[in-house]
Each structure stands twice: as C-alpha cells, then as structure tokens.
Amino acid sequence: MKKIILLPIIFVTALIFISACNSKPSAESYLKDDSQRKAAIIALVQHQPYMKELMNEMMNNDSCKQMMMGNMMNDPKMKEMQMNKMMSMCKEDTSMCKMMMGKTMEMCEDDSTKCKMMMGSMKSRPNIMKSIKKMCDMQKMD
C-alpha cells in the first residue's frame, strides 16, 4: 500500500523538477543583469546576421529611428559621413539633388538666420555666386 502511494508522489516530484529545469528565463529577466545584457549586446553586434536583424527591428520603430538620428547628428564624424553620402547621392540622382535644394530653400524661407549663414558660406565660393547671378540675369531676360 505504501508503495502505491509513494510511486505517484515520486513521479509528480520528478515532473516538477524536470519542468523547472526546462523553463527559460524571460528576456526581461535575462537583460536585468548588467553583465548578461552587455554580453548579449556584444554578441548581437559582432554577429552579422543578428546585427542585421537587430537593425531591421530598430528601423521599424519610430522612436528608435529618432534616437538613432539624434545620436548621429550629435557625432561630428557621423554628421560628415551623412553629408558626404547625401552629396554623392545628389551627384548620382538629379531628382534627389532637386529635392535637397528645395528643402534648403524652404529652410531659408522659414529661418532668416539659416539663410544668412548659407549666404555667408556662399561668399567663400565666388564662382558659384557668379554662376547663380548669371542664371538669375538670364531668367530676367526671358
């Protein structure tokens, strides 16, 4: 009789231990530990497919995109790289160049200090100023 009662108790106890061993911690509980979180981030960044998956998730999140853009614009090297990329795109794609020029003109219309800054930077490029002036004069003749 004792064997009959003892056998189910052992079986249930074994099931409890097995299920406890198989349970996985949640991502939130795993990331709470600083060293585990740092190791996970490093592993993601150093593994190309994981990094690509992480970037895709970040690019699908609006607040994440804003944070990344803010960080990029605060880093002088990233800002320069972004400007260089925009300029090369402008050289390759005339519609992109036209759009960028339009946005620049809108910025000047909206903010006189930005317009003064742009005019000041153009003074250091007299050939461009002459070209623009010639184009303006030619348009007046039409």
Long-range contacts (C-beta under 8 A, 24 or more apart in sequence): none
